[in-house]
Amino acid sequence: TISDLDSSWKPSIICITGDLVWSGTASNFDAVKLWLDELLEICELDYSKLICCPGNHEVDRSKAKKIPRPSTASEADDSLETPIASHYLEPFKEYISFCEKVNIPTLELGEEKSSLVGTCDINGIRFLVLNTAWFSSSVSHVPSGKALCQLTVLIYL
């Protein structure tokens, strides 16, 4: 475990690249907070040194499944123009609330602030967070088994 590491080694930043929780419910985020609190304490860090990228498990699938899925990458790009429409943000409501509650650094996407996609500088390092779970529902919704590109988002970065 991390508590068994040499005490002289401590990370200066922790990056979690999706799937903090099993499902995007408030109770799941309450549980992961306890784990993260312990991890950060062991590492002598706080939430300002934590970068998180949401994945498909941070989505409330009961809400996500009601959003029509684009059938092409071009349609996906059009769907995710900034500002990002509220119906795409809604399935991530609990994740966004969790990030705000524990003060995970806010990401910047052009003029927009976000917990879902963008860049953030910590300790002189720029992190890029690209959320690949916008249209999460099931693999059958992904054309030809490929993730949908976020070209519109990349333009702002």
Disulfide bonds with the S-S distance in Angstrom:
none
